[in-house]
Amino acid sequence: MEGLSLVIPATKTETLDRCLAAVRAAADGPDEVIVVDAPRADGPAAARNTGARRARHDVLVFLDADVLVHADAFTRIRAAFEAEPELAAIFGSYDDLPSLHGIVSTFRNMLHHYVHQGSGGVATTFWAGLGAVRRDSYVEVDGFDDWRFRSPSVEDIELGLRLAAAGGLIKLDPEIQGTHLKRWGVRSMLLTDLFYRGMPWTALMLDRGPKAARLNLRGSHGVAAAAFTLSLAATVLGRRRLAAPLAAAYFAINTRFYGLMLRRAGPRSAAAAVALLGVHNAAALGSAPLGVLAFATDRLRRTGPRTTRLVLHSPAGERAGGRSQRFAREPQARTAPNGTPAP
């Protein structure tokens, strides 16, 4: 049986207790839990690498501190790695529970759920909100890029691209689910879509090519994005007769998502989702030139590869101190076996 090391980057701790309670309540829980309470400025990529260095088991499971795992999540992860020895990584999705934090939070979580639920199977990327990587595969590609991604961004997508490029098999299992507790507002959604998702994703596409562009999206998502872009362009150019059918096509393609919002959150949330999805798509479109600029400046700034390498767990190395000591405050007190947080 594959051993699981759970790594939780607790750069935000408001929901950590609830996260850990869900871990304790889950079936077939992890063999150890590593909570990395690094300062927020260090970012989740650095925190996850710190946890990976301390891990003692074959599979690294990454869980965000604002996600409540479903009871069968670890059972499904164990079964997947046992059934497919060649599997490098697997990840799931948020569930479809309406958020207690209002319409924007519900929309955001439901959109993630909708995209991932329709995209199961072999993937070319990764999601670290609730995902697992075989330890050897993780070390082979040098873990998360904590040099480039020092704040929450697309560091998990970039890791997945490197895993896939190295020949690793990655799968998205829509049945591995968790409840997302994050509070979203229109402002935080726009900032995220512009600067922490769209801009770096565009730079990745320019750097890595078509695989970075595809992610886990179905063809219909690409068609919807194209219809939105062309409709907006036609509107700006005053071609309303062309804009109207394109907007209708965009709406029709997204009908299933609006229906999901209606069933799970009610008419008011479904109506708001129409506007919020438009804002989301507009922000993604607006992030493209920012991504081009980021790609160009990053190319000018980079002088070579990362100077540090991921180091496997070493008790002697821990006693000697080093980088993991700097990122994980009180690391021994934050690591516990059998899924039980240490006091």
N, C-alpha and C positions, 0 to 999 in steps of 0.2 A: 504494500500500500504506500502511495506517495505521501510524504510528510509535507505539511503546509506550514509555512511561516507567514503570518499576517503582519503587514507593515501599514501603519496608519500615520500619515504625515499630519500631525496635529498643529499646523501653523495657525489654525483658528480652533479654539477650544470650547466655544459656547455649547456645542452639541456633542462633545466627546463622550460624556457619560451615557447619553442615550445610544450612541453608536456602539459603545462597549457592551451595554446591556443587551443589545440585539445580537451581538457576537456570542455572548454567553448563552443566550436562549436558543441559538441555532443548533441544528443537528450536525453531528460529525464535525465539530468545531476545529479550528486550527490547532496545531501542535505547540505553537508558541505565538504570542502576540507582542509585537514590537511597536510601541508608541513613540514617535520621534517628535518631541515638543520643541522643535527648533524655532528660533525667532521668525516672525512673519517675513522679515526682509530676506531671509535665506531662500524662501520659495519651496514649493512642494517637490520639485525635481531633486534638489539637494537633500531634502528630508527623506525621500524614498531611497536614494542611493545610500544614505546613512543607515537606514533600516536594513537594506539588502546586505550591507557589509557585516551586520551582526547576525544575520539569519543562519540557522543551522540545518535547514531542511531543503528538500529537493525542489519544492515549488514555492515561489514568492507570490503571495496574494496581496494586491494593493487595494486598499479601501479608504475612501475619503472620510474624514471625521464627521461630515454632515450627511452620511448615508447610513440608513438602517437596513442591514441585510435581511432578506427573507430567510425563513427557517431552513429552506432546502438549498441555499446557495452553495455552501461548502460541500454538501453531498454531490451536487452536480459538478463542481470543479474537480473533486477527487475522481469521480467516475470518468470524466472526460480525459484526464491525463492517464488513468489506468487503461482505458480502452484504446488510446492512440499513443504509443510510445514516441511517435515522431512529432507529436503536437508540441509546438514551441510556446503558444500563448492562447488564452481564451478570455473573452470578456462578455459582459451582459448589458443590461440597460436599467434605467429608472423604471419604476412601475407607473401605473396610470392613476394613482390616488390623487385627488385634488389637493392642492397645497392649502395649509392653514394660513398662509401668508398672503392670500388674495389672488386676483385674476392673473397678474403678470407672472407670478411664481408658478401658478398652475399651467399657464400657457407654455412657459419655458420647459418645465419638466415633461409635459405631455408631448411637446414637439420632439424632444429627445427620445421619449418612449416610442413615438410613432415611427420615427426614422429607423431606430434600431430593431423594432419588431418586424419591420418589413425587409430587413437586410440580413437575415440570418445566413449562416454558412461560412465558407472560406472568406477571409478578409485580408486586406493588405495594410491594416493599421491596428491601433490598439486604443483602449480606453482604460484609464487608471482609476476612475471612480469606483469600479468594481471589476477588477480583472486580475488574471494570474499569468505568470510567466515561469517557464521552467528555468531554474536557476542557472544552469549551464548556458542556455541560450542568452539569458540576460547579461551574463558576464562576457560572453563572446562578443557582443556588440557594445560593451562598455556602459551599459545601463542608460539612465536618463542623461540628457545633455544639460547638466546644471551650469555650464558655462554660458550657453546661449539663452536658456530659459530660467530667469531668476525671479519670475513671478508666474502665477497660474496662467497657462497659455495652451499651446498645442504640443507640449513636450511629450505627451503620450502618443499622439499621432506620429510625431517624428520618430519615436522609439519603434513603433510598429512598422514604419517604412524601412528602418534599418534591419529589423528582424526579418521582414519579408525579403529584402534584398539579399540577406545572408542565406536564404533558402528555407527559413523557418515557416512551418505551417501555423497559421493563426486562424482562429474561428470566433465568430460571434454567435453566442447561444442566447436567444431572446428570453429563455426561461430562467436565466440567472439574473435575478432582479433585486433591487433595493429601493427604498423610499428616500427621496431627496428632501432635505430639510432647509435648503438654502432659501433665503428671502431675496426675491428679485424685485426691482423697480424698473420703470422705463429708462431712467438715466443709467443705471448699472447695466441694463441689457444693451443699450446703445454703446456704452464704453467698451463692454466686453466684445461685442460683435465687430466694432471698428478696430480696436487696438490689441485685443488679446486673443482673438480668433481669426477674423478675416484678414487682417494685415499679415500676421506671421504665416497663415495658411497660403496666402498668395505668394509670399517669399519662398515657401517650401515648394510650391508648384513650379516656380521658375528654377529652383535649384535641383529638384528631383524629377520633374517631368510628369507624364500622364498618371502614374500610379498615385502621386500625391493629390492629383485633381479628383480622382475617382472616389477615394475613401470608401465608405460603405453605402453610398447612395445608390438607389435604384435609378433606372433610366428616367422614370417619371419625374424625379426630383430635378434632374438636369433640364428636362423639357419645361418644367414649371419655372425654373430660374430664367431660362431663355425667353419664355413668354412674358415674364415680368419685365425683364430688361428691354425687350423690344417694344412692349406696350408703353413703358415710361419714356423711351426715346421718341416714339411716335407722338406721344402727348406733348413733349417739349417742342417738337418740330411742328406742332399744330396739325398733325395728321390724325384727326379724331376718328375718321372712318376706319382707319387701320388699327388705331389703339383699342377701340371697343371690342372687336373680336379677339384680339390678343389678351385683353384683360379677362374676357369671358372664359377663354381657354385656361388661363392661369387659375381662375376661380374653380373651374370644373375639375382640374387636376387635383386641387387641394380639398375637394369635397369630402373625401374620406377622413381627412384630419379634422375638418370642421365638425363632421359627424361624431368623431370621437370626443371632441370637446363638449358637444351637445349632450351626449349620453352620460359622460362622467362628471361634468361640471355645470350643466344647465344652459338655457338659452342666452343668458347675459354673458357668460364666459365664451360661448360659441361666437356670439356677435363680436365680442372684443377680440377674439382670435383672428378674425378677418383683418382687422386693422393692425394688430400686433404682428401678424405674419408679414404684412406689407412693410411695416417698419423694419422688421428683421431682415427682409430681403433687400431693402433699400440700404441698410447699413452694410450688409455684405457687399453690395455693389460699390458703395462708396469707399470700402476698405481696399479695393483693388489698386488704385493709384498709390495709396499709402504702402501697400505691400511691395509694389515695384520700387519705391524709394527705399524701403527697408532692405530689400534684396541688394540694391546697388550699393548702399552705404555699408552693409554688412560685408560685402565682397571686398570693399576698399579697406575695411577695418581689420579683417581677419589676416593674420600673418602666418598661420599654420594650424595644425590640429591641436586639440586639447592637450595640455601638458600633464594631466593627471590620468591615472588609470584606475578602474574599479578593482578593489582588493577584496579577496574572499575573507570570510570570518576568520579571525586569528586571535585566540585568547591572549597570546603573548603581545600581539600588536595593540590590543585594548589596554593592557597594563602600561604599555609604553606611551599611551596617549595618541595624539594625532588628530586628523581631520574629523573623525567620527565623534571624538570627545567634544570638539568645538561645536558641532551641530546638535548633538543630542544631550541636553542637560539632564543630569542624573540618569544615564542610560541604564545602569543596572536596576534601578528602582522602577524603570518603565518597561522592563521586559519580563514576561511571565510565561510559563509553560501551560499547555492545555487550554488556551483561550481565556485564562483568568487574569485580569489586570492585577499587577502587584499593588499593594497599598502604598 
